[in-house]
Amino acid sequence: MIPTLPVSVDLVVLTVREQTLMALVWRRDRPPYEGRWALSGGFIKLDEDLSAAAERVLAERAGLPGAPVHLEQLQSYGYPDRDPRRRVVSVAYLGIAPDLPASTEAHMSWQPVDSLTEMAFDHRRIMLDGVERARSKLEYTSLGAAFCPPEFTVAELRRVYEIVWGRPLDPRNFHRKVTRAEGFLIPTGKTTTRDGGRPAMLYRRGPAELLHPPMLRTSTYGGCAGGSSGAGLATSGR
């Protein structure tokens, strides 16, 4: 006899709000783990595939119907004791979007990632895996622009990198590297003064998915792999 095994999807939805990396969570009001924060999730229906289930949970459980969320499969979690009630396999998805509004579901809340030290089930582990995936993908893909509005300045993009990576970056080096990365940014021909000071050029996300050269994330120096510049992205001596 083939055993039945429930399969769920759990969403790590990240955004930058109030200059902070935040995750969308809800506080459980029943056992197990009553009172702890949890990711939004749900069981997969028999007639839907994984991506459709993730989209449904994003709309119905997370309360973000129609939101411009970049959604990608993160990892599967299936160790036996992850749910004390029964054996459940979870397929986690990572969602990233610019400054998202409050959820339409009253029980959902945006919380700073750093404050989520205790969560229900294995959701902290899943969330941290999602955060690390986002941090890593900023190095070699154009995913950083997914945190930005459709039109943004280089300074706004740099602030996203600083918030997600958790470190200050040298403005001049960052500007040079992102504008030279093939297909990353496309000038709109417009400017804005919303950053303060002189008018800044507005860009939109280009067609590139992979960055050439990549933006390396290191403790002191960053830069272009194989590039000629010895200066890094991160500000040294901090």
C-alpha positions as CSV (number, residue, x, y, z in Angstrom):
1,M,0.0,0.0,0.0
2,I,1.3,3.4,-1.0
3,P,1.2,5.8,2.0
4,T,-0.5,9.2,1.5
5,L,1.6,12.2,2.3
6,P,0.2,15.8,2.5
7,V,2.1,18.4,0.5
8,S,1.9,22.1,1.2
9,V,3.4,25.3,-0.2
10,D,4.9,27.9,2.1
11,L,5.7,31.4,1.0
12,V,8.7,33.6,2.0
13,V,7.5,37.0,0.7
14,L,10.1,39.7,1.1
15,T,10.0,43.4,0.5
16,V,11.8,46.6,1.5
17,R,9.6,48.8,3.6
18,E,10.7,51.7,5.8
19,Q,14.3,51.1,4.8
20,T,14.1,47.6,6.3
21,L,14.0,44.1,4.8
22,M,10.6,42.7,5.8
23,A,8.8,39.4,5.5
24,L,5.0,38.8,5.3
25,V,3.9,36.6,8.3
26,W,0.9,36.0,10.6
27,R,0.7,35.2,14.3
28,R,-0.8,31.8,15.0
29,D,-3.9,31.9,17.2
30,R,-4.1,28.1,17.9
31,P,-1.9,25.2,18.8
32,P,0.7,24.1,17.9
33,Y,3.0,27.1,18.3
34,E,0.2,29.4,19.4
35,G,1.3,33.0,19.4
36,R,4.3,32.5,17.1
37,W,4.8,34.1,13.7
38,A,4.3,31.8,10.7
39,L,4.7,32.0,7.0
40,S,1.5,31.9,4.8
41,G,0.9,28.5,3.3
42,G,-1.7,26.0,2.2
43,F,-2.1,22.4,1.0
44,I,-1.9,21.7,-2.7
45,K,-5.1,20.7,-4.4
46,L,-5.3,17.5,-6.4
47,D,-6.0,19.3,-9.6
48,E,-3.2,22.0,-9.4
49,D,0.5,22.1,-9.9
50,L,3.0,23.6,-7.5
51,S,3.3,27.0,-9.2
52,A,-0.5,27.4,-9.4
53,A,-0.8,26.5,-5.7
54,A,1.8,29.1,-4.8
55,E,-0.1,31.7,-6.8
56,R,-3.3,30.8,-5.1
57,V,-1.8,31.0,-1.6
58,L,-0.2,34.3,-2.5
59,A,-3.6,35.7,-3.4
60,E,-5.9,34.0,-0.9
61,R,-3.8,33.3,2.2
62,A,-1.1,36.0,1.9
63,G,-3.7,38.5,0.8
64,L,-1.8,39.9,-2.2
65,P,-4.0,39.2,-5.2
66,G,-2.6,40.8,-8.4
67,A,0.5,42.1,-6.7
68,P,3.6,42.3,-8.9
69,V,5.5,39.6,-7.0
70,H,8.5,37.7,-8.4
71,L,7.8,34.2,-7.4
72,E,10.2,31.3,-7.7
73,Q,10.6,27.9,-6.1
74,L,13.0,27.9,-3.2
75,Q,13.4,24.4,-1.7
76,S,11.5,21.4,-0.4
77,Y,11.4,20.4,3.3
78,G,10.4,16.9,4.3
79,Y,12.1,15.8,7.5
80,P,9.7,13.8,9.6
81,D,9.4,16.0,12.7
82,R,8.8,19.4,11.0
83,D,5.1,19.3,12.0
84,P,4.2,17.8,15.4
85,R,0.7,16.8,14.2
86,R,1.6,14.7,11.1
87,R,4.1,14.2,8.4
88,V,3.9,17.0,5.9
89,V,6.2,17.9,3.0
90,S,6.4,21.5,2.1
91,V,7.6,23.1,-1.1
92,A,8.7,26.7,-0.3
93,Y,8.5,29.6,-2.7
94,L,10.4,32.9,-2.5
95,G,8.4,36.0,-3.4
96,I,10.1,39.4,-3.9
97,A,8.5,42.7,-4.8
98,P,8.9,46.5,-4.3
99,D,7.4,48.3,-1.3
100,L,4.2,46.2,-1.1
101,P,1.0,47.5,0.6
102,A,-0.5,46.0,3.6
103,S,-2.1,42.6,3.0
104,T,-5.8,42.4,2.4
105,E,-6.0,39.8,5.1
106,A,-6.2,41.3,8.5
107,H,-4.2,38.6,10.1
108,M,-1.1,39.1,7.9
109,S,1.6,41.5,8.9
110,W,4.9,42.8,7.5
111,Q,7.7,42.2,10.1
112,P,11.4,43.0,10.0
113,V,13.3,39.9,9.1
114,D,15.8,40.5,12.0
115,S,12.9,40.5,14.5
116,L,11.6,37.0,13.5
117,T,13.8,35.0,15.9
118,E,11.1,32.5,16.9
119,M,8.6,31.1,14.4
120,A,6.2,28.2,14.2
121,F,7.3,24.9,12.8
122,D,10.5,25.2,10.7
123,H,9.4,28.5,9.3
124,R,12.4,30.4,10.6
125,R,14.7,28.0,8.8
126,I,12.6,28.4,5.6
127,M,12.6,32.2,5.9
128,L,16.4,32.4,6.4
129,D,16.9,30.1,3.4
130,G,14.8,32.5,1.4
131,V,16.7,35.6,2.7
132,E,20.0,33.9,1.8
133,R,18.7,33.0,-1.7
134,A,17.7,36.6,-2.2
135,R,21.1,37.9,-1.0
136,S,22.9,35.4,-3.3
137,K,20.9,36.2,-6.3
138,L,21.6,39.9,-6.0
139,E,25.2,38.9,-6.8
140,Y,24.6,37.3,-10.2
141,T,21.1,38.2,-11.4
142,S,19.1,41.3,-11.9
143,L,16.7,40.3,-9.1
144,G,17.7,43.4,-7.1
145,A,15.6,45.5,-9.4
146,A,12.5,43.4,-8.4
147,F,12.6,45.3,-5.0
148,C,12.3,48.6,-6.9
149,P,9.4,50.4,-8.5
150,P,9.2,50.3,-12.3
151,E,11.4,53.4,-12.6
152,F,14.1,54.0,-10.1
153,T,17.4,55.7,-9.5
154,V,20.8,54.0,-9.0
155,A,20.8,55.4,-5.5
156,E,17.5,53.6,-4.8
157,L,18.8,50.4,-6.2
158,R,22.0,50.7,-4.2
159,R,19.9,51.2,-1.0
160,V,18.1,47.9,-1.8
161,Y,21.5,46.1,-2.0
162,E,22.6,47.7,1.2
163,I,19.4,46.7,3.0
164,V,19.3,43.1,1.7
165,W,23.1,42.6,2.1
166,G,23.2,44.5,5.4
167,R,26.3,46.6,4.7
168,P,27.1,50.0,3.2
169,L,28.3,50.2,-0.4
170,D,30.6,52.7,-2.1
171,P,28.2,54.9,-4.2
172,R,30.6,55.6,-7.1
173,N,31.8,52.0,-7.5
174,F,28.2,50.7,-7.3
175,H,27.0,53.2,-9.9
176,R,29.8,52.3,-12.3
177,K,29.2,48.5,-11.9
178,V,25.5,48.5,-12.3
179,T,25.5,50.8,-15.3
180,R,28.2,48.8,-17.0
181,A,26.5,45.4,-16.4
182,E,25.2,44.4,-19.8
183,G,21.4,44.6,-20.0
184,F,20.8,45.4,-16.3
185,L,19.6,48.9,-16.4
186,I,17.9,50.9,-19.2
187,P,17.8,54.7,-19.0
188,T,14.3,56.1,-19.3
189,G,15.6,59.6,-20.4
190,K,13.8,61.1,-17.4
191,T,15.2,62.5,-14.1
192,T,13.9,62.9,-10.6
193,T,14.8,64.9,-7.5
194,R,13.1,62.6,-5.0
195,D,16.5,61.5,-3.7
196,G,17.3,65.1,-2.8
197,G,20.1,67.2,-4.3
198,R,20.7,67.3,-8.1
199,P,18.3,65.6,-10.5
200,A,19.1,61.9,-10.8
201,M,18.6,59.7,-13.9
202,L,15.7,57.2,-13.8
203,Y,16.2,53.7,-15.0
204,R,14.1,50.6,-15.6
205,R,15.0,47.0,-15.4
206,G,16.6,45.7,-18.5
207,P,16.2,42.3,-20.2
208,A,19.2,40.7,-18.6
209,E,18.6,37.9,-16.2
210,L,22.2,37.1,-15.4
211,L,24.7,39.9,-14.6
212,H,27.9,40.1,-16.6
213,P,30.1,40.7,-14.7
214,P,28.4,39.7,-11.4
215,M,28.3,41.8,-8.3
216,L,30.3,40.0,-5.6
217,R,29.2,40.2,-2.0
218,T,32.2,40.0,0.4
219,S,33.0,41.1,3.9
220,T,35.2,44.1,2.9
221,Y,35.6,44.3,-0.9
222,G,33.2,43.5,-3.6
223,G,33.6,43.9,-7.3
224,C,33.3,42.4,-10.7
225,A,34.6,38.8,-11.0
226,G,37.4,38.9,-13.5
227,G,37.1,42.7,-13.8
228,S,40.0,45.1,-13.9
229,S,38.9,47.3,-11.0
230,G,40.6,46.7,-7.7
231,A,38.0,48.8,-5.8
232,G,35.1,47.0,-4.4
233,L,31.4,47.6,-3.9
234,A,31.5,47.6,-0.1
235,T,32.9,50.5,1.8
236,S,36.1,49.3,3.4
237,G,37.1,49.8,7.0
238,R,33.7,49.3,8.5
